[in-house]
Amino acid sequence: MSEETPRKSVEELKKIFDLHGKVAVVTGAGGTLGHALCRGLAAFGADIAGWDIKTDIMADMVAEVQSIGCKATATAVDVTNDESVKAAMEQVIKDFGKVNIMVTVAGTAGNRQPAETFDINEWQKVMDVNVRGTFLCAKYAGAEYVKQGGGGKVITIGSVRGFLGHPGGYAAYGTSKGAVHLLTKQLATEWAKYKINVNCIAPSIFWTPLTEQVRRDPEMVKIFMARIPMGRAAELDDFVGACVYLASPASDYVTGVILSVDGGAVAG
Ligand SMILES: NC(=O)c1ccc[n+]([C@@H]2O[C@H](COP(=O)([O-])OP(=O)(O)OC[C@H]3O[C@@H](n4cnc5c(N)ncnc54)[C@H](O)[C@@H]3O)[C@@H](O)[C@H]2O)c1
C-alpha cells in the first residue's frame, strides 16, 4: 500500500457507521418505512426530526427513538407545500441547531389505474407527493448544508418501479419514482462541490398501507413475487443497513447511486 494513500486507524474505521452527534430529518416518519428508518438511524446514534402530515401518527416513533436514548421531535409538514417545508426546516434549526441527514420517505402510490383511463388529477397527486415533495425537502436540506459550510447527506426513496414498467397500473407511481431516481443523480452532480452526498434507496415491495391494494389481490402478489429472485417481500429492517450506510461517513465517496434493496428484482 502506498505511503501517500491516507488511511484511517482501525479505531477510526470502527466508527464509519457512527451517527452520534448527527441530526436526521425523516419525512413520512409516521409511516411504516419512515418509522423503521428513524429507529434504525437512532440505533446508530442520530437524533431525529420526524416530519409527516400529522403529528399524532409519529407518537410511537418519538417514544421509541427517545427510549433508544436519542432526541426526537414530530412536526406536521405537507411535503408538497413550499411554505410548510421551509417552516419545518426553520423549526429543525431552532430545535437542533443544525441538520446533517435528510431522508425523504413520504410518498404515495395513489390509486393504480389503467393508463388509458387514468384520472389526471389522481396522476398529479402522486407526482406532487413523490416528486415535488422529494425535491422541496432535498432543496431546503441542501440550502442548510451550503449555509453550514458544506457536507451533508440526502437519501431519497425510489422504487424498482422507477426502473421497470409493470402491468399493474403504475403510470403515475412508476413515472414518479423514475423522476426521483433522476432527481437524485441531478442533485448529486450539482452538489458534489459542496461535499453533499445524494443517494437513493430503491425497494421492491414490502407490506404497508401503501401496498394494501396489491396484497389484497392474489394474482398481483403472484406477479410481484415471480419478479423477485429471492421470492419474498422485503422486511422493514432490510432497509436499515442501506440507510445507515448512506447517512454515515462510510459512504462519503458515494453519490448519485440508486441502491436497490429488492431481493434481486432488477438484477435480471
Ligand atoms: N411499500 C412498498 O412496497 C414500497 C416499495 C417501494 C417504495 N416505497 C416507498 O417507500 C416510502 C414509504 O412508503 P410506506 O410503504 O412506508 O408507506 P406508508 O403509507 O406507511 O408511509 C407513507 C407516509 O408518507 C406520509 N405522507 C404522504 N403524503 C404526505 C405529504 N404530502 N406530506 C407529508 N407526509 C406525507 C404519510 O402520512 C405516511 O406516513 C414511499 O416513498 C414509497 O413510495 C414503498
The ligand as an SDF file (V2000), in Angstrom:
LIG
                    3D

 44 48  0  0  0  0  0  0  0  0999 V2000
  -44.3390   -0.3230    0.4200 N   0  0  0  0  0  0  0  0  0  0  0  0
  -43.6230   -0.6490   -0.6390 C   0  0  0  0  0  0  0  0  0  0  0  0
  -43.6600   -1.7790   -1.1370 O   0  0  0  0  0  0  0  0  0  0  0  0
  -42.7160    0.3610   -1.2860 C   0  0  0  0  0  0  0  0  0  0  0  0
  -41.9190   -0.0400   -2.3750 C   0  0  0  0  0  0  0  0  0  0  0  0
  -41.0710    0.8730   -2.9640 C   0  0  0  0  0  0  0  0  0  0  0  0
  -41.0020    2.1630   -2.4750 C   0  0  0  0  0  0  0  0  0  0  0  0
  -41.7850    2.5290   -1.4100 N   0  0  0  0  0  0  0  0  0  0  0  0
  -41.6910    3.8920   -0.9400 C   0  0  0  0  0  0  0  0  0  0  0  0
  -41.4040    3.9150    0.4430 O   0  0  0  0  0  0  0  0  0  0  0  0
  -41.9050    5.1340    1.0080 C   0  0  0  0  0  0  0  0  0  0  0  0
  -42.6910    4.8320    2.2900 C   0  0  0  0  0  0  0  0  0  0  0  0
  -43.7950    4.0580    1.9790 O   0  0  0  0  0  0  0  0  0  0  0  0
  -44.5520    3.0870    3.0090 P   0  0  0  0  0  0  0  0  0  0  0  0
  -44.7950    1.8500    2.2590 O   0  0  0  0  0  0  0  0  0  0  0  0
  -43.8580    3.0440    4.3080 O   0  0  0  0  0  0  0  0  0  0  0  0
  -45.9580    3.8070    3.0940 O   0  0  0  0  0  0  0  0  0  0  0  0
  -46.7780    4.4510    4.3160 P   0  0  0  0  0  0  0  0  0  0  0  0
  -48.0980    4.7810    3.7180 O   0  0  0  0  0  0  0  0  0  0  0  0
  -46.7160    3.5640    5.5170 O   0  0  0  0  0  0  0  0  0  0  0  0
  -45.9660    5.7800    4.6220 O   0  0  0  0  0  0  0  0  0  0  0  0
  -46.0200    6.9280    3.8110 C   0  0  0  0  0  0  0  0  0  0  0  0
  -46.0150    8.1320    4.7300 C   0  0  0  0  0  0  0  0  0  0  0  0
  -45.9370    9.3240    3.9240 O   0  0  0  0  0  0  0  0  0  0  0  0
  -46.7700   10.2990    4.5370 C   0  0  0  0  0  0  0  0  0  0  0  0
  -47.1860   11.3100    3.5600 N   0  0  0  0  0  0  0  0  0  0  0  0
  -47.9470   11.1240    2.4500 C   0  0  0  0  0  0  0  0  0  0  0  0
  -48.1800   12.3080    1.8630 N   0  0  0  0  0  0  0  0  0  0  0  0
  -47.5470   13.2540    2.5930 C   0  0  0  0  0  0  0  0  0  0  0  0
  -47.4140   14.6610    2.4960 C   0  0  0  0  0  0  0  0  0  0  0  0
  -47.9970   15.3550    1.4950 N   0  0  0  0  0  0  0  0  0  0  0  0
  -46.6750   15.3230    3.4280 N   0  0  0  0  0  0  0  0  0  0  0  0
  -46.0830   14.6420    4.4540 C   0  0  0  0  0  0  0  0  0  0  0  0
  -46.1820   13.2980    4.6030 N   0  0  0  0  0  0  0  0  0  0  0  0
  -46.9090   12.6190    3.6870 C   0  0  0  0  0  0  0  0  0  0  0  0
  -47.9720    9.5050    5.0330 C   0  0  0  0  0  0  0  0  0  0  0  0
  -48.7050   10.2280    6.0280 O   0  0  0  0  0  0  0  0  0  0  0  0
  -47.2980    8.2490    5.5710 C   0  0  0  0  0  0  0  0  0  0  0  0
  -46.9890    8.3530    6.9450 O   0  0  0  0  0  0  0  0  0  0  0  0
  -42.7270    5.8130   -0.0920 C   0  0  0  0  0  0  0  0  0  0  0  0
  -41.9390    6.8030   -0.7310 O   0  0  0  0  0  0  0  0  0  0  0  0
  -42.9890    4.6750   -1.0550 C   0  0  0  0  0  0  0  0  0  0  0  0
  -43.2190    5.1260   -2.3650 O   0  0  0  0  0  0  0  0  0  0  0  0
  -42.6410    1.6660   -0.8010 C   0  0  0  0  0  0  0  0  0  0  0  0
  1  2  1  0
  2  3  2  0
  2  4  1  0
  4  5  1  0
  4 44  2  0
  5  6  2  0
  6  7  1  0
  7  8  2  0
  8  9  1  0
  8 44  1  0
  9 10  1  0
  9 42  1  0
 10 11  1  0
 11 12  1  0
 11 40  1  0
 12 13  1  0
 13 14  1  0
 14 15  2  0
 14 16  1  0
 14 17  1  0
 17 18  1  0
 18 19  2  0
 18 20  1  0
 18 21  1  0
 21 22  1  0
 22 23  1  0
 23 24  1  0
 23 38  1  0
 24 25  1  0
 25 26  1  0
 25 36  1  0
 26 27  1  0
 26 35  1  0
 27 28  2  0
 28 29  1  0
 29 30  1  0
 29 35  2  0
 30 31  1  0
 30 32  2  0
 32 33  1  0
 33 34  2  0
 34 35  1  0
 36 37  1  0
 36 38  1  0
 38 39  1  0
 40 41  1  0
 40 42  1  0
 42 43  1  0
M  CHG  2   8   1  16  -1
M  END
$$$$
